[in-house]
């Protein structure tokens, strides 16, 4: 793909916008001990800083089609970036745990809106390169996670304030806002009735995609919440545990960019999805049974599995429908249900930690989730897309109406 200048600018905007969707989550783990000490948040309370954004990503993702039709994709993304800027900036002034949770809600809302509408924009603007551009989007999203995990503890240590270690994320948010305002296409009128959300929710395939996306991303939300505290319990410093989380996120980004390119040669994404799920199973097993043997290798393996699976899952969802508006609506629903599911595991792992005194039960929980998704993806073959989304009957109905009209 050799993009024109406007297309190149749009690609840059996609990359920079995606970069802002995870630092506010991954920056928490390395600073959890300092935040808990000053705010009094327990492990369960700290889990809300991941749970609340993920929950909002789920709830508001369902609004993606409505935002597309009523507000417009461009205005929705620009408004969301303003929320991301505001949420990070306000962390300079948070004085207690609940105020910090409030900023997490604001940030989660902004990320939710972007995630709900940006895949539809990508499908419309890059119809012949959806896999590659979604890979770029996913890679930059994960790269933002690496940036947050690495930079937050460094700025916190340099400034002597975890508030500044979290608030710096307002800078890339405002840069993304300016670039998006310059490059995103003007909103086009959406045909009424083109996106039938209620009909989608009656299709088992949509619920299957939600479940797979949610169970995998539950592993991600748990890892970003508890991997750094897990290794701090093993004697690691905040900076070292943050670097470990950054290594995981870098591998997420690399896999999210590379694997969609490799998978783009075939319509069937499942073989590559199964590779990423095998990586997750091995990574969670290693954390459960051999955490000190090779921590960096385990983090990199797990990161590649989570990042690749995230990108390929989004692409598999978009593959189900040829129409960009309908595919964007399906992606929003898949993410909506998925993020509702993925919001809960960090809290469950905190409860398991309090009950067992360690994180092993939590890692084994996610090993089981990855194995379950491996089995569920057997049903998601390209040959099943039309039947699963009822496209064949829609085409037959349209053909029947045209025949009837010609007879009249």
Secondary structure, DSSP 8 states (H G I E B T S, - for coil): ----HHHHHHHHHHHHHHHTSSHHHHHHHHTHHHHHHHH---HHHHHHHHHHHHHHHHHHHTTHHHHHHHT-HHHHHHHHHHHHHHHHHHTTS--SHHHHHHHHHHHHHHHHHHHHHHHHHHHHH-TT-HHHHHHHHHHHHHHHHHHHHHHHHHHHHHHT-HHHHHHTTHHHHHHHHHHHHHHS-------TTS--HHHHHT-HHHHHHHHHHHHHHHHHHHHHHHHHHHHHHTT--HHHHHHHHHHHHHHHHHHHHHHHHHHTTSS--HHHHHHHHHHHHHHHHHHHH-TTT-HHHHHHHHHHHHHHHHHHHHHHHHHT-SSHHHHHHHHHHHHHHHHHHHTTHHHHHHHHHHHHSSSHHHHHHHHHHHHHHHHHGGG--GGGHHHHTTHHHHHHHHHHHHHHHHH-
